[in-house]
Amino acid sequence: MKPVSLRIAGTLGVLTLVAGGVVSGCSSTDKPAASAPPTPIARLNTAALSIPRIEFCSRVPAATVADALRSKSSRLAAYHDGDKTAVAGGTDTVAENGCAWVATDGAALARAWVFSSAVDRSLARAALKDARGEQGCHLVRSPAFGSPSLTQVCSTNGSVRVRHAGLFGSTWLSCEVSDQATAAEVRRRADAWCVQIANTLNTSR
């Protein structure tokens, strides 16, 4: 398994799936149910979380998606381990289970995915090194989101993307929010989104 697979499957593959319209959900304009304020990311006890490598899109509350997107209406694209997708130069096989919600106006995107195979600390550290070299992106200091973990901020054509990723046991979990907003605003929403995703997937409770 090549370390770069963590980035290629997590970035290029899903963007192709979303752009290609692989939509497994439907648009909704229903008002989401009220939700309790999320745990601050600095107080998330990542060492105690147990994250399974499963399909999980249907488990994510609608209110959580609406908060991340700042939109009550969105489309879901789900992708699964073994799905085929187009990449530069041919096709690739997705090696993860993930979800991408796009606001119906196309401005905001919220994603989360887990690598389908077990990941050890060596491969996780390689993923961190790979993230440092991604064009238009940089790593920033942040509370731990797994061990090891990273927080990445990217800016492209007026859009800001903030991603948290980390190792929980042998599961590599990534989540991100992108929008045409300030970096501080997108960071705040990404922090809350990733806390909610981790808590939704957690099976140790």
C-alpha positions as CSV (number, residue, x, y, z in Angstrom):
1,M,0.0,0.0,0.0
2,K,1.5,3.4,-1.0
3,P,1.2,6.2,1.5
4,V,0.1,8.6,-1.3
5,S,-3.1,6.5,-1.6
6,L,-4.4,8.2,1.5
7,R,-4.4,11.6,-0.3
8,I,-5.4,10.5,-3.8
9,A,-8.4,8.5,-2.8
10,G,-9.4,11.1,-0.3
11,T,-9.1,14.1,-2.6
12,L,-9.1,13.4,-6.3
13,G,-11.5,10.5,-6.2
14,V,-14.3,12.1,-4.4
15,L,-14.1,15.4,-6.3
16,T,-14.6,13.4,-9.5
17,L,-17.6,11.5,-8.0
18,V,-19.3,14.7,-6.9
19,A,-18.6,16.4,-10.2
20,G,-20.0,13.4,-12.0
21,G,-23.2,13.5,-10.0
22,V,-23.0,10.1,-8.2
23,V,-25.8,11.2,-5.9
24,S,-27.2,8.6,-3.5
25,G,-29.3,11.1,-1.5
26,C,-31.8,13.7,-2.4
27,S,-32.2,17.5,-2.1
28,S,-34.0,18.6,1.0
29,T,-35.3,22.0,2.2
30,D,-36.8,20.7,5.5
31,K,-35.8,22.7,8.5
32,P,-33.2,20.6,10.4
33,A,-33.9,19.6,14.0
34,A,-32.2,21.7,16.7
35,S,-29.0,20.1,17.9
36,A,-27.0,20.7,21.1
37,P,-23.8,22.8,20.8
38,P,-20.9,20.5,19.7
39,T,-18.0,19.7,22.0
40,P,-15.1,22.1,21.3
41,I,-12.4,20.3,19.3
42,A,-9.9,21.0,22.1
43,R,-12.1,19.0,24.5
44,L,-12.6,16.0,22.2
45,N,-11.1,13.0,23.9
46,T,-9.7,11.4,20.8
47,A,-7.8,8.7,22.7
48,A,-11.0,7.3,23.9
49,L,-12.8,7.1,20.6
50,S,-13.2,3.9,18.6
51,I,-13.9,4.6,14.9
52,P,-15.0,1.7,12.7
53,R,-14.2,1.5,8.9
54,I,-17.8,1.4,7.7
55,E,-20.3,3.2,5.5
56,F,-21.8,5.9,7.6
57,C,-23.5,8.6,5.6
58,S,-27.0,7.8,6.8
59,R,-25.9,8.2,10.4
60,V,-24.9,11.8,10.1
61,P,-27.7,14.1,11.4
62,A,-29.2,16.5,9.0
63,A,-28.7,19.3,11.4
64,T,-25.0,18.6,11.5
65,V,-24.8,18.9,7.7
66,A,-26.9,22.1,7.7
67,D,-24.6,23.7,10.3
68,A,-21.4,22.7,8.3
69,L,-22.8,24.1,5.0
70,R,-24.8,27.0,6.4
71,S,-27.5,25.7,4.2
72,K,-30.7,23.8,4.9
73,S,-30.7,22.3,1.4
74,S,-27.9,20.0,0.1
75,R,-27.2,17.0,-2.1
76,L,-25.3,13.9,-0.9
77,A,-22.8,11.9,-2.9
78,A,-21.8,8.7,-1.1
79,Y,-18.9,6.5,-2.3
80,H,-17.7,3.1,-1.1
81,D,-14.6,0.9,-1.0
82,G,-14.1,-0.5,-4.5
83,D,-16.0,2.1,-6.5
84,K,-14.4,3.2,-9.7
85,T,-13.7,6.8,-10.5
86,A,-12.0,8.8,-13.3
87,V,-8.6,10.4,-12.5
88,A,-6.0,12.0,-14.6
89,G,-4.7,9.4,-17.0
90,G,-7.4,6.8,-16.5
91,T,-9.4,5.3,-13.7
92,D,-8.8,4.5,-10.1
93,T,-10.4,2.5,-7.4
94,V,-11.7,4.2,-4.3
95,A,-10.1,2.7,-1.2
96,E,-12.4,4.4,1.4
97,N,-16.0,4.9,2.6
98,G,-17.1,8.4,2.5
99,C,-19.8,11.1,2.0
100,A,-19.8,14.5,0.5
101,W,-22.6,17.0,1.0
102,V,-22.8,20.0,-1.4
103,A,-25.1,23.0,-0.7
104,T,-27.6,23.3,-3.5
105,D,-26.2,26.7,-4.4
106,G,-22.8,25.0,-4.9
107,A,-20.9,27.3,-2.6
108,A,-20.1,25.0,0.3
109,L,-19.0,21.4,0.6
110,A,-18.8,19.2,3.7
111,R,-17.0,15.8,3.5
112,A,-16.0,12.9,5.7
113,W,-14.3,9.6,4.9
114,V,-12.5,6.7,6.5
115,F,-9.8,4.7,4.8
116,S,-11.1,1.2,4.3
117,S,-7.9,-0.7,5.3
118,A,-6.2,-0.6,8.6
119,V,-3.6,2.2,8.8
120,D,-0.5,2.0,11.1
121,R,1.4,5.0,12.5
122,S,4.1,4.7,9.9
123,L,1.6,5.2,7.1
124,A,-0.1,7.9,9.0
125,R,3.1,9.9,9.4
126,A,3.7,9.5,5.6
127,A,0.3,11.0,5.0
128,L,1.2,14.0,7.2
129,K,4.4,14.4,5.2
130,D,2.5,14.2,1.9
131,A,-0.1,16.8,3.1
132,R,2.8,19.3,3.7
133,G,3.6,19.3,0.0
134,E,0.1,19.8,-1.3
135,Q,0.0,22.9,-3.5
136,G,-2.0,25.8,-2.2
137,C,-2.2,24.3,1.3
138,H,-0.4,24.5,4.6
139,L,-0.6,22.8,8.0
140,V,-1.6,24.8,11.1
141,R,-1.5,24.1,14.8
142,S,-4.6,22.6,16.2
143,P,-5.8,20.3,19.0
144,A,-5.2,16.7,18.3
145,F,-7.7,14.9,16.1
146,G,-6.3,11.4,16.5
147,S,-2.7,10.4,16.9
148,P,-0.9,11.4,14.8
149,S,-3.2,14.1,13.2
150,L,-3.1,17.1,11.0
151,T,-5.1,20.3,10.3
152,Q,-4.7,21.6,6.8
153,V,-5.9,24.9,5.3
154,C,-6.1,25.3,1.5
155,S,-7.1,28.4,-0.6
156,T,-8.1,28.0,-4.2
157,N,-9.9,30.5,-6.4
158,G,-11.5,32.4,-3.5
159,S,-12.6,29.2,-1.7
160,V,-11.1,28.1,1.6
161,R,-10.9,24.4,2.6
162,V,-10.1,23.2,6.2
163,R,-9.4,19.5,6.8
164,H,-8.8,17.6,9.9
165,A,-7.4,14.1,9.7
166,G,-6.0,11.6,12.1
167,L,-5.4,8.1,13.2
168,F,-7.9,6.5,15.7
169,G,-6.5,3.2,16.6
170,S,-6.0,1.7,13.1
171,T,-8.6,3.9,11.4
172,W,-7.7,7.0,9.4
173,L,-10.5,9.5,9.6
174,S,-10.6,12.7,7.5
175,C,-13.2,15.4,7.4
176,E,-13.4,18.9,5.9
177,V,-15.4,21.9,5.0
178,S,-14.9,24.3,2.1
179,D,-16.7,27.5,1.3
180,Q,-16.2,31.0,-0.1
181,A,-15.8,32.5,3.3
182,T,-13.1,33.7,5.6
183,A,-10.5,31.2,6.8
184,A,-11.6,31.8,10.4
185,E,-15.3,31.1,9.6
186,V,-14.5,27.9,7.6
187,R,-12.1,26.8,10.4
188,R,-14.8,27.2,13.0
189,R,-17.3,25.2,11.0
190,A,-14.8,22.5,10.1
191,D,-13.8,22.1,13.8
192,A,-17.5,21.6,14.8
193,W,-18.1,19.4,11.8
194,C,-15.2,17.0,12.5
195,V,-16.2,16.8,16.2
196,Q,-19.7,15.8,15.2
197,I,-18.4,13.2,12.7
198,A,-16.1,11.6,15.2
199,N,-18.8,11.4,17.8
200,T,-21.3,10.0,15.3
201,L,-18.9,7.2,14.3
202,N,-17.7,6.5,17.8
203,T,-18.6,3.0,19.0
204,S,-17.0,3.2,22.4
205,R,-20.0,4.8,24.1
